[in-house]
Amino acid sequence: MNKSGTRVKKIAIQGGYGAFHELAANAYFENENIEIVPRNTFKDLFKALKSGQVDYGITAIENSIAGSILPNYTLLLESHLKIVGEIYLRIRQNLVALPGQTISDIVEVHSHPMAFLQCQQFFDDYPHLRLIDSADTALSAKEISEKNLKGVAAISSSEAAAKYNLEVIADGIETNRMNYTRFLILEGINGNAPETQYVNKASLTFALAHKIGCLSKVLSILSYYEINLAKVQSMPIIGKDWEYQFYVDVEIDNYYFYKQAIEAIRPFTQDLQVLGEYTKGKTITE
C-alpha cells in the first residue's frame, strides 16, 4: 500500500531502469500506482510472473523493423499466462557515451541485438565500430556509467542516458522513423485485472491437425466469420519434423461471430488456446 492506501501494482520489465520496457509500462499503466521491477532477461521476467513476485509483466513481442522476437512466443506458450493488453511504443534510439566524448572517440558499442537490427543503416557508415551484444539497452548504458568506460557507447533511450549521466552523441539513429515495438501486458498469478469492457482483439495459438489443407481451411473459416487477421506467426515444433505452432492475432468486430469461429476451426487444429482477449492497444508516439 502507498500513503493513500491504494495497493501498488508491481510491474516486471526486461532490462534496467530507463529501458523502453519501462517507458511502455508507464504509458500503459498511466495514472496508476505502480512499482517497476527490473529483470535482466525475458526468462527471468516470466519466472517473476509465475512465482507471484509481481502482479503484471510487460514484454516486447515484435518490432516494425526487426520483426518478431521469436523466443518470447515460446516463453508465452510455456508460461500459460494470460495476455490482458498491449501497447505500441515509438522507439527512438540514441548513441550514448560518457560526457565529453564524440563518435570519433568510440571504438565499440554495446546493446541488445534487436537495437542493432533497428540501427543497421547508421552503423554501415561507421564500419570501424565493434558491435557487442548485451542483455539490454539501458543496462548497457548503466554499465558504461558505473565502470566509467571510455571509448564505449551504448544504444539507449534518452531517458536512460539522463538517468545514468551519459550524453547523447548521435540521436535518432534508428534506420526508419516508423520504428515501433509492440509490447504485451501479461497477468501474473497474483494479478487481478478487471474484465475487459471492450474486447476487439485476441491472441490464439494452435498446431494443425494431421489433415490435408488444414491451414487453408482455418483461414477460410476465419474469413467467413469476418475475423480480420492482424498477424500470423509460425514456429517449428521442436522434435516434430515439419510441424508448426501458429500464433494468430485477430481483430474482433462481432464477439459472437468470433466465438463461433473459434469452435469452427477447432476440428482442424490441435491444442487450440486463447492466449488472451483484450482491447487493441494505443500507440505512443512521444
Backbone bond lengths (Angstrom), bond angles and torsions (degrees), N, CA, C in turn:
res aa  C-N    CA-C-N  psi(-1)  N-CA   C-N-CA  omega(-1)  CA-C   N-CA-C  phi
1 M - - - 1.455 - - 1.530 110.09 -
2 N 1.345 116.86 143.66 1.450 119.41 171.52 1.525 109.14 -93.19
3 K 1.329 116.77 -173.22 1.454 120.37 -174.59 1.532 112.31 -62.79
4 S 1.326 116.90 -27.99 1.463 120.09 -179.50 1.516 112.26 -82.28
5 G 1.336 116.84 -4.01 1.453 120.63 -179.98 1.512 114.05 88.68
6 T 1.332 116.89 1.93 1.457 121.41 179.16 1.517 109.65 -85.13
7 R 1.322 116.51 133.59 1.460 120.13 -179.42 1.524 110.19 -68.27
8 V 1.305 115.66 132.41 1.460 121.53 178.79 1.527 109.51 -83.72
9 K 1.320 116.65 128.96 1.453 121.17 177.33 1.518 109.52 -85.73
10 K 1.327 116.16 129.31 1.451 121.03 177.28 1.533 109.00 -91.71
11 I 1.337 115.12 123.86 1.462 121.16 -175.62 1.524 109.21 -117.64
12 A 1.319 117.01 116.62 1.465 120.94 177.66 1.522 109.89 -82.00
13 I 1.333 115.73 136.34 1.461 121.68 174.73 1.519 108.59 -125.91
14 Q 1.317 116.53 157.10 1.460 120.40 171.38 1.518 107.09 -91.45
15 G 1.332 115.72 126.87 1.452 120.41 179.78 1.514 112.16 106.62
16 G 1.331 115.52 -174.65 1.449 121.22 -177.14 1.515 112.33 -96.62
17 Y 1.327 114.86 178.99 1.459 120.02 175.93 1.534 109.29 -60.87
18 G 1.322 115.60 136.98 1.456 120.53 -176.09 1.514 113.14 93.07
19 A 1.344 117.53 -5.66 1.460 121.22 177.48 1.530 109.61 -69.28
20 F 1.313 115.91 158.63 1.456 119.62 178.58 1.525 111.09 -62.30
21 H 1.320 116.95 -27.81 1.468 119.36 175.00 1.530 110.80 -60.97
22 E 1.325 117.12 -38.97 1.468 118.78 178.12 1.526 110.78 -67.44
23 L 1.325 117.54 -40.74 1.461 120.46 178.78 1.528 110.34 -61.51
24 A 1.342 116.26 -41.67 1.463 120.00 178.93 1.522 111.39 -66.63
25 A 1.328 116.68 -40.48 1.466 120.66 179.38 1.520 110.74 -62.90
26 N 1.322 117.29 -44.54 1.463 120.73 179.66 1.519 111.59 -63.37
27 A 1.331 116.28 -36.09 1.464 119.76 179.60 1.522 111.27 -71.67
28 Y 1.335 117.08 -40.46 1.469 119.74 -178.33 1.528 110.86 -70.38
29 F 1.324 117.04 -43.64 1.468 121.34 -178.02 1.534 111.11 -95.98
30 E 1.314 115.56 34.81 1.466 121.37 -178.68 1.536 110.29 -56.17
31 N 1.302 115.62 136.74 1.473 123.90 178.50 1.529 113.18 68.64
32 E 1.319 117.68 12.20 1.466 120.85 174.55 1.525 109.27 -108.26
33 N 1.322 115.51 156.19 1.465 120.86 177.94 1.528 108.88 -83.76
34 I 1.325 116.47 108.13 1.460 119.93 -177.08 1.519 110.59 -129.40
35 E 1.320 114.47 156.78 1.459 122.96 172.70 1.519 107.57 -124.22
36 I 1.311 116.71 121.55 1.455 121.43 179.79 1.531 109.00 -79.54
37 V 1.339 115.81 129.75 1.463 121.88 -179.85 1.532 108.14 -118.75
38 P 1.339 117.87 99.01 1.468 120.35 -177.85 1.529 112.17 -69.34
39 R 1.321 115.30 144.12 1.456 123.15 172.49 1.518 108.01 -135.05
40 N 1.323 116.98 139.10 1.465 120.81 -172.89 1.521 113.50 -66.45
41 T 1.331 117.10 -36.96 1.462 120.30 -174.95 1.521 109.95 -128.00
42 F 1.329 115.37 163.24 1.461 120.12 175.99 1.528 110.53 -64.35
43 K 1.323 116.46 -36.56 1.465 119.78 178.47 1.529 110.25 -61.48
44 D 1.331 116.83 -41.04 1.466 120.21 177.74 1.523 110.99 -65.37
45 L 1.325 116.47 -36.31 1.467 120.83 178.29 1.534 110.38 -61.19
46 F 1.321 116.50 -46.91 1.466 119.81 -179.51 1.532 110.90 -65.95
47 K 1.329 117.25 -35.85 1.461 120.18 177.09 1.528 110.73 -62.11
48 A 1.330 116.55 -41.34 1.460 120.57 179.49 1.528 111.23 -62.71
49 L 1.332 116.21 -37.87 1.459 120.26 178.78 1.526 111.89 -68.52
50 K 1.325 115.66 -42.46 1.473 119.66 -176.47 1.520 112.80 -75.37
51 S 1.340 117.10 -23.65 1.462 120.31 -178.96 1.521 112.83 -91.13
52 G 1.334 116.81 -6.31 1.456 119.66 179.06 1.517 114.31 84.24
53 Q 1.327 117.24 11.92 1.473 119.84 178.65 1.522 111.95 -69.86
54 V 1.337 116.47 -26.28 1.463 121.60 -179.02 1.526 108.73 -134.78
55 D 1.326 115.24 165.12 1.465 120.29 -179.56 1.520 112.14 -89.33
56 Y 1.328 115.30 -39.62 1.462 120.76 -177.97 1.525 109.13 -140.11
57 G 1.323 114.58 161.07 1.450 120.45 174.46 1.509 108.96 -134.69
58 I 1.309 116.10 155.82 1.463 120.73 176.92 1.516 107.63 -128.39
59 T 1.328 115.53 128.50 1.456 119.36 -174.48 1.517 110.88 -136.31
60 A 1.327 115.97 132.64 1.462 120.75 174.31 1.523 108.75 -65.14
61 I 1.330 116.00 141.46 1.465 119.52 -179.68 1.533 111.70 -126.51
62 E 1.353 117.54 -25.27 1.457 119.43 176.62 1.521 109.80 -162.29
63 N 1.339 114.25 155.33 1.449 121.93 178.22 1.522 108.62 -127.19
64 S 1.323 116.20 143.65 1.457 120.40 -174.78 1.522 113.09 -68.71
65 I 1.328 118.10 -17.93 1.467 121.79 177.49 1.523 111.39 -103.65
66 A 1.326 116.58 -49.82 1.467 121.12 -173.08 1.520 113.48 -86.39
67 G 1.334 117.82 -14.32 1.457 120.36 177.18 1.517 113.62 91.86
68 S 1.325 115.59 -162.43 1.463 122.28 -175.11 1.527 111.87 -74.65
69 I 1.319 115.44 147.84 1.464 121.37 173.57 1.522 105.88 -95.91
70 L 1.309 115.69 87.90 1.459 121.68 -167.90 1.537 114.26 -59.64
71 P 1.346 120.00 -41.67 1.469 118.34 -179.78 1.527 113.56 -58.86
72 N 1.334 116.91 -26.50 1.460 118.81 -178.46 1.521 112.48 -72.99
73 Y 1.336 116.95 -25.22 1.461 119.11 173.85 1.528 110.36 -65.01
74 T 1.336 115.97 -40.99 1.469 119.75 178.55 1.519 110.69 -65.21
75 L 1.338 117.25 -44.30 1.465 120.53 177.93 1.521 110.98 -60.00
76 L 1.312 116.64 -40.25 1.462 121.24 -179.84 1.524 111.09 -64.06
77 L 1.322 116.76 -45.96 1.467 120.69 -178.63 1.522 110.96 -64.39
78 E 1.323 116.69 -44.16 1.463 120.59 -177.13 1.527 112.71 -71.86
79 S 1.309 117.37 -22.64 1.466 120.62 -175.70 1.515 113.75 -79.06
80 H 1.345 116.92 -26.70 1.475 122.57 -174.87 1.531 111.50 60.83
81 L 1.323 116.57 25.45 1.460 120.74 177.14 1.527 109.79 -85.52
82 K 1.316 115.72 158.82 1.455 122.11 -175.20 1.522 110.92 -100.58
83 I 1.330 115.67 132.33 1.462 120.81 171.96 1.527 108.11 -80.11
84 V 1.330 116.82 125.88 1.469 119.98 -179.16 1.525 112.08 -116.10
85 G 1.318 117.61 -2.52 1.453 119.61 178.98 1.510 111.83 179.73
86 E 1.315 115.63 179.19 1.453 122.13 178.77 1.515 108.48 -153.92
87 I 1.326 115.89 162.46 1.457 121.42 175.16 1.524 108.16 -153.46
88 Y 1.326 115.75 145.69 1.456 122.25 179.14 1.534 108.15 -110.55
89 L 1.320 116.04 127.07 1.466 120.98 -176.02 1.521 110.20 -120.32
90 R 1.321 115.93 127.78 1.462 121.43 173.02 1.529 107.86 -68.45
91 I 1.334 116.32 124.87 1.457 122.15 -175.95 1.529 109.78 -101.27
92 R 1.322 115.70 116.99 1.461 121.36 174.57 1.524 107.93 -109.09
93 Q 1.315 115.33 110.84 1.458 120.36 -177.16 1.537 110.13 -93.42
94 N 1.316 115.44 141.23 1.460 121.58 -179.17 1.520 110.26 -133.04
95 L 1.323 116.37 146.33 1.455 121.35 172.81 1.527 106.85 -90.67
96 V 1.328 116.92 121.81 1.469 121.20 -174.05 1.520 110.12 -126.68
97 A 1.335 115.30 149.96 1.466 120.32 -178.15 1.524 108.76 -157.34
98 L 1.328 115.55 177.95 1.464 120.38 178.03 1.530 110.38 -60.32
99 P 1.315 117.62 148.36 1.463 120.98 -179.13 1.527 112.60 -55.89
100 G 1.336 115.14 142.86 1.457 121.37 176.24 1.511 115.01 90.85
101 Q 1.341 116.95 -6.53 1.463 119.19 -179.24 1.528 110.66 -94.67
102 T 1.313 115.18 153.98 1.455 121.73 173.87 1.522 108.27 -118.71
103 I 1.302 115.89 173.58 1.465 119.05 -177.68 1.530 111.54 -64.17
104 S 1.329 117.74 -25.17 1.466 120.25 178.67 1.525 111.89 -70.93
105 D 1.337 116.98 -16.97 1.464 121.26 177.94 1.529 112.40 -85.80
106 I 1.315 116.65 -13.95 1.460 121.16 -172.09 1.530 110.70 -87.58
107 V 1.334 115.25 135.07 1.470 120.17 177.51 1.528 111.99 -115.91
108 E 1.342 117.03 -22.90 1.461 118.59 177.20 1.526 110.28 -146.80
109 V 1.339 114.30 154.96 1.460 121.37 -177.89 1.525 108.35 -128.20
110 H 1.335 115.95 130.97 1.458 121.90 179.03 1.525 109.55 -106.99
111 S 1.317 116.77 133.42 1.462 119.18 175.18 1.516 110.77 -172.57
112 H 1.335 114.32 170.53 1.458 120.44 176.38 1.534 109.02 -67.68
113 P 1.326 118.32 142.79 1.470 120.81 -178.71 1.525 113.98 -54.69
114 M 1.339 117.98 -34.55 1.460 120.09 179.26 1.520 111.39 -64.02
115 A 1.337 116.31 -34.80 1.465 119.66 178.43 1.526 110.46 -66.91
116 F 1.335 117.10 -40.31 1.460 120.02 177.23 1.534 110.64 -61.35
117 L 1.328 116.46 -41.04 1.459 119.95 179.23 1.526 111.33 -61.77
118 Q 1.325 116.23 -34.65 1.463 120.63 -179.18 1.533 112.45 -75.22
119 C 1.334 117.04 -14.86 1.475 121.42 -173.37 1.528 112.67 -122.64
120 Q 1.318 117.69 23.75 1.465 120.90 -173.57 1.518 112.98 -57.68
121 Q 1.310 117.43 -41.58 1.454 120.63 -176.03 1.526 111.26 -63.57
122 F 1.327 117.01 -38.80 1.460 120.53 178.62 1.526 110.43 -61.78
123 F 1.325 116.65 -45.87 1.464 119.40 -175.98 1.528 112.69 -74.80
124 D 1.324 117.48 -17.93 1.462 119.81 173.22 1.524 110.99 -61.88
125 D 1.337 116.61 -26.98 1.462 121.01 -179.97 1.532 112.75 -84.24
126 Y 1.331 116.85 -6.17 1.471 121.41 -179.28 1.535 108.62 -133.07
127 P 1.329 117.31 67.04 1.465 120.83 -174.18 1.527 113.86 -65.01
128 H 1.344 117.59 -15.60 1.471 119.82 -179.24 1.535 111.70 -76.32
129 L 1.324 118.07 -15.57 1.460 120.57 -177.19 1.524 110.98 -76.64
130 R 1.318 116.27 129.93 1.468 120.97 174.14 1.524 108.32 -86.14
131 L 1.316 115.42 128.62 1.458 120.72 -178.56 1.529 108.76 -100.59
132 I 1.329 116.11 118.61 1.460 122.27 -174.83 1.530 109.29 -112.92
133 D 1.332 116.60 118.13 1.466 120.64 178.72 1.527 111.30 -65.79
134 S 1.321 115.77 140.67 1.460 121.47 175.88 1.523 109.03 -138.03
135 A 1.327 116.11 177.06 1.464 120.82 -175.83 1.515 112.93 -75.09
136 D 1.346 117.08 -25.34 1.459 118.26 -171.26 1.517 110.23 -165.44
137 T 1.327 116.56 151.37 1.458 121.04 178.03 1.530 111.59 -66.66
138 A 1.329 116.52 -51.12 1.470 119.84 -176.86 1.523 111.65 -66.43
139 L 1.328 117.16 -38.13 1.466 119.77 179.04 1.527 111.09 -65.36
140 S 1.344 116.94 -31.66 1.464 120.56 175.96 1.521 110.15 -65.70
141 A 1.338 116.10 -42.56 1.462 120.23 177.36 1.527 110.77 -63.09
142 K 1.312 116.05 -41.46 1.466 120.78 179.84 1.528 111.24 -62.05
143 E 1.332 116.61 -42.51 1.467 120.70 -179.13 1.528 111.49 -63.59
144 I 1.330 116.28 -41.47 1.469 119.81 178.76 1.523 110.24 -60.30
145 S 1.318 116.13 -42.48 1.462 120.92 -178.91 1.523 111.52 -67.77
146 E 1.335 116.07 -48.76 1.467 119.87 -175.31 1.522 112.15 -67.86
147 K 1.335 117.18 -34.87 1.471 120.73 -177.59 1.524 112.67 -97.22
148 N 1.343 116.23 1.11 1.460 121.18 179.10 1.537 111.12 52.33
149 L 1.315 115.56 52.08 1.458 121.79 -174.33 1.523 111.08 -83.55
150 K 1.313 116.32 104.08 1.454 120.84 176.26 1.523 109.95 -84.23
151 G 1.313 115.55 147.96 1.458 120.51 -178.27 1.514 112.76 78.94
152 V 1.331 116.87 5.66 1.465 122.19 -178.96 1.527 108.99 -122.28
153 A 1.299 116.15 134.80 1.463 121.18 177.71 1.522 109.05 -123.13
154 A 1.316 115.18 166.61 1.461 122.00 175.71 1.519 108.39 -131.81
155 I 1.311 115.99 160.72 1.460 121.30 168.43 1.524 106.22 -100.55
156 S 1.315 116.47 127.80 1.470 117.79 -179.57 1.517 110.06 -160.43
157 S 1.326 114.53 176.06 1.456 121.04 172.64 1.525 109.33 -72.91
158 S 1.319 116.59 159.84 1.465 120.24 175.38 1.522 110.55 -66.18
159 E 1.346 116.50 -28.72 1.465 120.66 177.57 1.525 110.90 -64.94
160 A 1.329 116.99 -41.16 1.461 120.32 177.68 1.523 110.86 -66.34
161 A 1.340 117.05 -39.81 1.464 120.36 178.38 1.523 110.37 -59.81
162 A 1.333 116.84 -45.09 1.464 120.45 -179.42 1.519 111.22 -65.83
163 K 1.328 116.38 -40.45 1.464 120.59 -177.69 1.522 111.65 -63.44
164 Y 1.327 116.67 -36.56 1.468 120.59 -175.72 1.532 112.21 -103.87
165 N 1.328 116.08 17.75 1.467 122.09 173.80 1.526 112.78 58.09
166 L 1.318 115.28 43.10 1.458 121.33 175.64 1.524 109.47 -108.49
167 E 1.315 115.60 164.66 1.456 120.62 177.42 1.523 110.29 -109.45
168 V 1.323 115.46 144.94 1.463 121.28 173.87 1.522 107.84 -81.98
169 I 1.325 116.64 115.38 1.472 119.59 -179.24 1.524 111.99 -100.27
170 A 1.333 117.33 -11.80 1.468 122.29 171.25 1.521 106.54 -155.85
171 D 1.319 116.34 120.96 1.463 118.54 -176.47 1.525 110.96 -106.11
172 G 1.318 114.73 156.97 1.453 120.41 178.10 1.504 113.83 57.33
173 I 1.350 117.04 49.90 1.475 119.95 -174.11 1.529 112.75 -89.75
174 E 1.352 117.20 2.67 1.458 118.41 177.50 1.527 109.60 -63.74
175 T 1.327 116.76 146.88 1.462 122.32 -175.08 1.518 111.76 -61.55
176 N 1.310 116.54 -39.98 1.460 121.71 -177.10 1.514 108.98 -127.82
177 R 1.321 116.67 133.08 1.462 119.97 -179.86 1.523 111.91 -66.45
178 M 1.321 117.25 -21.81 1.472 120.71 175.11 1.524 108.42 -84.65
179 N 1.309 115.52 61.40 1.465 122.89 -176.11 1.529 108.69 -108.18
180 Y 1.315 115.63 101.67 1.461 120.44 -176.93 1.526 110.06 -122.96
181 T 1.313 114.88 144.47 1.460 120.66 173.15 1.519 109.25 -116.19
182 R 1.306 115.21 135.86 1.467 121.28 176.36 1.520 108.10 -95.43
183 F 1.318 115.44 128.39 1.453 122.29 179.02 1.526 109.11 -114.64
184 L 1.329 116.03 138.10 1.462 121.56 174.06 1.524 109.64 -98.37
185 I 1.319 116.39 141.83 1.459 121.69 174.32 1.519 107.15 -102.70
186 L 1.330 115.87 122.03 1.461 122.85 -175.74 1.517 110.11 -111.50
187 E 1.317 115.64 141.81 1.456 121.54 178.62 1.521 109.63 -94.79
188 G 1.340 116.46 125.39 1.455 120.85 176.44 1.519 111.19 -77.89
189 I 1.325 116.12 178.95 1.469 119.23 -177.17 1.523 111.74 -67.57
190 N 1.338 117.18 -19.03 1.459 121.30 177.47 1.519 112.52 -100.77
191 G 1.320 116.69 2.14 1.459 119.78 -179.39 1.520 111.08 -69.05
192 N 1.304 114.91 157.38 1.465 120.12 -179.43 1.517 108.85 -142.34
193 A 1.334 115.17 56.22 1.456 119.62 -177.52 1.522 110.11 -67.71
194 P 1.325 117.71 134.42 1.472 119.67 176.94 1.517 110.26 -66.23
195 E 1.317 116.45 155.68 1.455 120.11 176.77 1.526 109.71 -59.36
196 T 1.318 116.42 133.22 1.457 120.82 -179.30 1.517 109.56 -63.81
197 Q 1.325 115.60 124.02 1.459 120.35 -177.94 1.524 112.12 -72.34
198 Y 1.324 115.98 -31.85 1.457 119.61 -175.91 1.515 108.98 -134.19
199 V 1.314 116.70 97.07 1.463 122.50 179.63 1.525 108.73 -88.63
200 N 1.330 116.58 116.99 1.463 119.15 175.32 1.527 112.24 -134.37
201 K 1.352 115.31 12.97 1.450 119.67 176.90 1.523 109.27 -152.96
202 A 1.320 116.06 149.71 1.466 120.29 178.00 1.517 109.20 -148.04
203 S 1.327 115.61 153.17 1.459 122.53 176.41 1.521 108.51 -116.80
204 L 1.323 116.13 127.42 1.462 122.76 -177.89 1.520 109.46 -121.60
205 T 1.320 115.09 157.79 1.460 119.76 170.97 1.519 108.67 -141.76
206 F 1.314 115.24 146.66 1.463 119.88 178.47 1.522 109.21 -165.49
207 A 1.326 114.92 158.04 1.458 122.13 165.50 1.521 106.14 -103.64
208 L 1.319 116.41 165.41 1.461 119.75 -178.76 1.513 110.92 -92.69
209 A 1.297 115.29 143.04 1.460 120.50 174.15 1.534 108.67 -67.68
210 H 1.317 116.09 158.68 1.471 120.50 -177.45 1.526 110.12 -82.00
211 K 1.315 115.18 65.62 1.456 121.80 178.77 1.513 108.80 -135.44
212 I 1.325 116.99 146.29 1.453 121.69 -178.32 1.529 110.12 -65.60
213 G 1.326 116.24 134.09 1.456 121.35 173.16 1.508 115.14 75.34
214 C 1.336 117.54 20.59 1.469 119.37 -175.86 1.529 112.40 -63.25
215 L 1.333 117.02 -42.59 1.461 118.73 -177.16 1.522 111.02 -63.80
216 S 1.322 116.91 -44.78 1.460 119.20 -179.78 1.529 110.94 -63.65
217 K 1.340 116.21 -34.27 1.470 119.11 178.58 1.527 110.92 -69.15
218 V 1.333 116.52 -40.81 1.465 120.07 177.66 1.522 110.22 -60.48
219 L 1.328 116.62 -46.31 1.459 120.28 -178.95 1.529 111.43 -65.55
220 S 1.320 116.46 -37.56 1.466 120.56 178.74 1.525 111.14 -65.57
221 I 1.335 116.45 -40.56 1.472 120.37 179.33 1.525 110.49 -63.99
222 L 1.317 116.29 -45.05 1.470 119.66 179.43 1.526 110.45 -61.83
223 S 1.333 116.40 -38.54 1.457 120.14 177.42 1.525 110.92 -65.52
224 Y 1.319 116.78 -41.48 1.466 121.58 179.86 1.524 111.24 -58.55
225 Y 1.328 116.27 -39.87 1.467 120.69 179.90 1.531 112.65 -87.26
226 E 1.323 115.94 12.42 1.467 122.74 175.56 1.532 112.16 59.30
227 I 1.341 114.61 41.15 1.462 121.70 176.87 1.521 108.21 -97.97
228 N 1.315 117.06 116.29 1.457 121.07 -179.33 1.520 110.40 -81.49
229 L 1.334 116.35 132.04 1.459 121.55 177.37 1.525 109.01 -87.30
230 A 1.329 116.79 114.46 1.456 120.95 178.29 1.525 111.09 -83.81
231 K 1.338 116.68 -27.93 1.465 120.87 -179.62 1.520 109.62 -163.86
232 V 1.323 116.10 141.89 1.461 122.88 171.72 1.523 107.55 -129.16
233 Q 1.312 116.65 122.00 1.468 121.85 179.62 1.524 108.35 -125.97
234 S 1.315 117.36 128.54 1.464 120.57 177.41 1.516 109.75 -113.66
235 M 1.328 115.06 146.73 1.464 121.70 176.09 1.510 108.86 -140.14
236 P 1.338 117.84 139.19 1.464 119.87 178.50 1.520 111.26 -64.31
237 I 1.312 115.50 143.53 1.463 121.64 176.62 1.526 107.85 -87.73
238 I 1.317 116.31 116.74 1.457 121.17 -176.80 1.530 110.19 -60.10
239 G 1.333 115.70 129.82 1.460 120.41 178.92 1.506 114.52 89.57
240 K 1.347 117.21 -3.73 1.464 121.11 178.80 1.526 107.84 -127.98
241 D 1.326 114.98 100.29 1.460 120.02 -175.31 1.526 111.56 -58.20
242 W 1.337 114.71 128.37 1.461 123.68 174.10 1.529 113.32 60.49
243 E 1.310 115.99 27.27 1.464 120.55 171.64 1.519 108.30 -113.45
244 Y 1.334 115.92 145.01 1.454 119.89 -170.58 1.531 112.00 -131.54
245 Q 1.324 113.39 146.64 1.454 121.79 170.55 1.529 107.00 -96.69
246 F 1.321 116.29 131.85 1.454 120.53 -179.64 1.526 109.90 -108.73
247 Y 1.329 114.43 138.03 1.461 121.95 174.43 1.523 106.55 -118.05
248 V 1.305 116.01 121.98 1.460 120.91 -172.54 1.526 109.63 -127.27
249 D 1.321 115.29 128.11 1.464 121.01 171.55 1.517 107.92 -102.71
250 V 1.317 116.43 128.48 1.465 121.04 -178.98 1.517 109.89 -122.07
251 E 1.325 115.14 145.82 1.452 121.45 174.46 1.523 108.46 -100.15
252 I 1.323 116.61 138.92 1.461 122.53 -169.65 1.525 110.06 -118.16
253 D 1.325 115.87 119.80 1.467 120.66 171.84 1.521 111.08 -97.78
254 N 1.332 115.69 -33.84 1.462 121.47 -178.58 1.531 107.68 -128.56
255 Y 1.328 116.78 109.50 1.465 120.57 -174.83 1.531 111.46 -63.88
256 Y 1.320 117.20 -34.37 1.466 120.59 179.70 1.530 110.27 -64.82
257 F 1.347 117.01 -45.03 1.461 120.60 177.17 1.533 110.64 -62.13
258 Y 1.331 116.25 -39.25 1.462 121.15 179.43 1.527 110.75 -60.15
259 K 1.332 117.51 -46.04 1.464 120.72 179.67 1.533 110.90 -65.01
260 Q 1.304 117.09 -37.86 1.462 120.36 176.37 1.529 110.66 -63.99
261 A 1.327 115.93 -40.21 1.461 120.19 -179.33 1.520 111.12 -63.96
262 I 1.328 117.14 -38.87 1.458 120.93 179.01 1.528 110.21 -59.07
263 E 1.311 116.51 -45.97 1.473 119.79 -179.85 1.520 111.65 -69.15
264 A 1.320 116.32 -31.38 1.461 119.61 -178.08 1.525 112.10 -71.70
265 I 1.332 117.74 -31.71 1.471 119.04 -179.55 1.526 112.22 -87.09
266 R 1.321 116.97 -12.80 1.469 119.94 -174.74 1.538 113.39 -55.28
267 P 1.335 119.66 -42.20 1.476 118.77 -178.73 1.529 114.07 -63.46
268 F 1.323 117.11 -19.03 1.462 120.71 -177.02 1.530 112.15 -100.53
269 T 1.328 116.47 7.75 1.460 120.81 -177.37 1.524 110.82 -128.68
270 Q 1.319 114.79 166.93 1.460 121.91 170.85 1.528 107.92 -124.70
271 D 1.332 115.71 142.20 1.471 121.49 176.30 1.525 112.20 54.28
272 L 1.310 115.95 44.18 1.460 120.72 177.57 1.532 109.62 -67.34
273 Q 1.334 115.99 125.23 1.466 121.27 179.52 1.519 109.89 -133.73
274 V 1.319 115.27 142.06 1.459 121.04 170.74 1.525 106.55 -94.54
275 L 1.318 117.04 112.91 1.457 121.48 -177.18 1.523 112.14 -78.77
276 G 1.316 115.98 -21.13 1.454 119.27 178.43 1.513 111.75 171.86
277 E 1.326 115.90 147.57 1.465 123.55 172.78 1.519 106.59 -122.34
278 Y 1.321 117.18 129.49 1.460 118.93 -169.59 1.524 110.18 -158.64
279 T 1.315 115.57 178.70 1.459 121.91 176.46 1.527 109.22 -89.42
280 K 1.321 116.18 133.31 1.463 120.56 179.19 1.528 109.93 -53.53
281 G 1.335 115.31 134.89 1.453 120.55 -171.82 1.517 114.49 -73.69
282 K 1.320 114.90 152.32 1.458 120.55 176.36 1.535 108.70 -81.03
283 T 1.322 115.21 162.36 1.457 121.92 179.67 1.526 109.14 -108.68
284 I 1.333 116.16 126.50 1.457 122.17 179.85 1.529 108.14 -102.74
285 T 1.311 116.69 117.20 1.466 120.54 -175.36 1.529 112.44 -104.03
286 E 1.306 118.12 -13.17 1.469 121.08 -177.39 1.525 110.08 -109.56
